[in-house]
Amino acid sequence: MRIRCAQSSGSQFYNYKSYFSVHLQTIVNAEYKFMTVDIGAYGRQSDSGVFTEFSVFRHLEAGSFNLPPPRQILRTNITLPFVLVGDQGYPLKEYLMRPYPTDNGSVSTKEIFSYRLSRARRTVECAFGILVARWRCLKTELQVNPEHIDTIIRTVCLLHNIIIDKEGVNETVAMTQITPEDHSNVRSSNRYNRAKQMHVVYETG
């Protein structure tokens, strides 16, 4: 989340995209709602570094986070646990799936898995797109003192959830809220052109 440069902050809030920011790290469900919210880490920190300082991480590691029990996949005898889905910036855990490291670009089973995982992750990108589209103050830097940033972001995330509960979400509209930068990230993580996507669909049925 973009912020105005805080006095005497040095480069702590200055991120690799060349602007000042704080991290907003959340868990998003399939309904585009924010289930957990962690705000305030310095913009210069990496996603994985922030995640390991996240209180949810400690609960997940300790097995005390309230994840649903494993469930049998429909029309199969396979039972699998519920997991979080993240991008390459996150560590691989039993409870957190991330794409395979990139290879030479050939279409393989690993590439197909990474593509499917990235498609699942679009829900997260949509949730943030909807949030920013609804509260335009998030499209630019927040012109407030650092002590108010946490309150503002928590409030808009809560209102985001309330509106979805009351009005629902048009998934077609939700997809249009992904920013061009998000589209670029999805494409780069998939590393697929259209021909490869068609091949993946054919291979997986």
N, C-alpha and C positions, 0 to 999 in steps of 0.2 A: 504494500500500500504506500503510494507516494506521500511524502510529508515535506513540510517546509524545513529547511536546514535548522536544526536546533543550535542555539548559541553554545559555543565551547564544546561541541560534539565531535570536532575533528572529522575523521573519516569513518567513524563507527557506523553511521547510518548510510554511507555511500556505497551503493551496490555495484555489481559488475556491469549493469546496464547503464551506468553513468547517471544515476539520479539518487536522491535521498529517499529512504523508505524504511518501513518496519515490516516484519514478517507477519502475515496472517496464515496460520497453518490450521487446517480443519480436517475433520472426517465428514464426508458427504455421503448421504444414502442415495438409493435409487430414485427417490422422489425429489432430488435436488435440494434437500434440506441439510443444514449444517447440524451435525450431531454433537460435535465437540469443537471448541474454538480456543486457540492459543494465540495471543497477540503480544507484540512488543519486542521481540528479539531484533537485534541490530540487522539492518539491511545487508551488511557485508557478509553475514554468516551464511553458510551453505544450508540447503534444505535438510540434508542428513544431519548436520550439526545441530540445527534447531530441533529436529525431530527427537534426537537422543536426549534433549533437555526438556522435552514436552512431558508433562505429568502423565499423559496417556501412555507414553512409551514405558514408563516405569511400571504401570499397571499391566500392560501387555506382557512385559518381560516376566513379571511376577505371576502371571496367570490370573490376576484379580480383576481384569477388565471384563465387563459383562457382555461377552460375545455370545451369540446364540449357539446352542449345541450343534455338532455335526449333523448333516441331513442327507438322506438318500436322494440321489439324482433321479428325477422323474423317468420312469420306464427303464430303469437299470437297477442292478444290485450294488452299485457303487455308492459308498458313503464318504462324503468329503466335509472338511471343516469350513467354516466361514473365514474369509481372509480379507485384508485390506488390499487395495490395488494402488500401486504407486509408479512413478516414472523412474528413470535411471539414477536420479539423485538420491534414492532411498536404498537402505540396505535390504538384502534378501533375508527374510525371516520365515518361520513356519506360519506366522500369522500375517505376513506381508509379502505379496508377489510383485515382482518388478520384471521388466523385459530382460531377455538375455543380452549380454554384451554384443555389440555389433560385430559382424564378421565381414567376409569379402563381398557381400551383397547378393549372394545366390539365395534362391528361395529354398528354405529347408524347413524341417519340422520346428526348429527353434524360431525361425523367422515368422512362421505362421502363428506360433504361440504369442510372440511379441506383438504381432498385428492385432490379434484378437484381444489381448490385454489392453492395448492402446484404445481400441474401440470402446471397451468397457469404461475406460478412464475418461472418455469424453463427457460423461455425466458430470464429473467434477469441473471440467472446463466450462460446461454450460451453466452450472450453479454460480460460478464466479461471474460469468458473462451477464446472467440475469441480475445479480446483485449490483454490478456496476451500472447496468442500463437503467435500473430502477432508481438508484441514488447517484445522481450525476456528480455529486461532490467528490466521488471516488475516481472520476475520470481525470482529475488533476490533483495536484498536491493539496493535502489538507492544511488549511491556513489556521491552525490552532496550536496551542502550546502542547508539548509532548504529554503532559499529564492528562490531557483530555482525549487523546487519540484512542486509548484503550476503550473508554466509555462509548465514543462515537461508533467505533467498529463493532463492538459487542451489540450495541443497540440496533444497528442496521441488519446485522445477522439474525437477531431475534425477530425483528419485523419481517424480514425475508421469510422466515419459517411460518410466521403467523399468516401472512398473505397466501402462502402456498396451501396452508390448512384450510383457509376460507375460500380461495378461488381456484386452487389447483394450478397446473402448469400445462401450457400448450407445448408439446415436445417439439413440434415443427418450429415454433417461434423460438424455443430455447436453443435450438441448434444455431439459429441465426445470430445469437448473442455472443458466440465465441469470437474473440477479437482476431484480426489478421495475425497477430503475434502468436496466439494460441493455435491457429491453424498451422502456422509454420512449425511450431513445436510438435504437433501431432504428426505432420508429414516427416519431420526429421527423425522422430523416434521410430516411425514405421519404416522409413527408407524404402517406400514402395512407390513406383509409378503405377499408372492405371493398369497396365498389362500384368504386372505382378499381382495386383489386387484381384484381378479376374482369375489368375492362376490359383491364388490362395482359396478363393471361393470354390473353384472347381475341385481342388484337392480335398477340401473339408466337407464338401457336399452342402 
